Amino acid sequence: MPRAELNLCILGNSDVLREFAGLEERVIEGRGIRIHTVDTILAIKHCDVIFLSRESAFPEGAILTAIGEQSVLIVGETDGFVARGGTIGFYLEGNKVRFEISPTAAKERKLTIGSQLLRLARIVSEREQL
């Protein structure tokens, strides 16, 4: 059973936190959004969405290991993040921000990505070894 709130956890840059601040006023499927900064690996156990900024002090591998197959959407912004096990990754193409998705990572975490979102994304189907 889902929690009453959707916990979005930010690991890294506080500038990113400011960008997400406006989301706390929104409701998704009856769940209010709460934004948290995370400073320990143990704290990510309570997250529904993790945003891993490029300035995060946590190694990606440690986060992915701590989450395991838990139903958590993991979003990052480092090159190759999705190929290394993340679910959604942002990247620059020219001067535009684009995103890529790993349907495999989503499936492993029991997450469903909508077909409209998949059509807009670059799909990453293979995973690098960590």
CORPE-V954814 format. One record per residue. N is the residue number from 1. RES is the residue in one small letter. SS is DSSP state (hx for helix, st for strand, lp for the rest). Layout:
n = [N:N]
res = [RES:RES]
ss = [SS:SS]
This chain:
n = [1:2:3:4:5:6:7:8:9:10:11:12:13:14:15:16:17:18:19:20:21:22:23:24:25:26:27:28:29:30:31:32:33:34:35:36:37:38:39:40:41:42:43:44:45:46:47:48:49:50:51:52:53:54:55:56:57:58:59:60:61:62:63:64:65:66:67:68:69:70:71:72:73:74:75:76:77:78:79:80:81:82:83:84:85:86:87:88:89:90:91:92:93:94:95:96:97:98:99:100:101:102:103:104:105:106:107:108:109:110:111:112:113:114:115:116:117:118:119:120:121:122:123:124:125:126:127:128:129:130]
res = [m:p:r:a:e:l:n:l:c:i:l:g:n:s:d:v:l:r:e:f:a:g:l:e:e:r:v:i:e:g:r:g:i:r:i:h:t:v:d:t:i:l:a:i:k:h:c:d:v:i:f:l:s:r:e:s:a:f:p:e:g:a:i:l:t:a:i:g:e:q:s:v:l:i:v:g:e:t:d:g:f:v:a:r:g:g:t:i:g:f:y:l:e:g:n:k:v:r:f:e:i:s:p:t:a:a:k:e:r:k:l:t:i:g:s:q:l:l:r:l:a:r:i:v:s:e:r:e:q:l]
ss = [lp:lp:lp:lp:st:st:st:st:st:st:st:lp:lp:hx:hx:hx:hx:hx:hx:hx:hx:hx:hx:hx:hx:lp:st:st:lp:lp:st:st:st:st:st:st:st:lp:lp:lp:lp:hx:hx:hx:hx:hx:lp:lp:st:st:st:st:lp:lp:lp:lp:lp:lp:lp:hx:hx:hx:hx:hx:hx:hx:hx:lp:lp:lp:lp:lp:st:st:st:st:lp:lp:lp:lp:lp:hx:hx:hx:lp:lp:lp:st:st:st:st:st:st:lp:lp:st:st:st:st:st:st:lp:hx:hx:hx:hx:hx:hx:lp:lp:lp:lp:lp:lp:hx:hx:hx:hx:hx:hx:lp:st:st:lp:lp:lp:lp:lp:lp:lp]
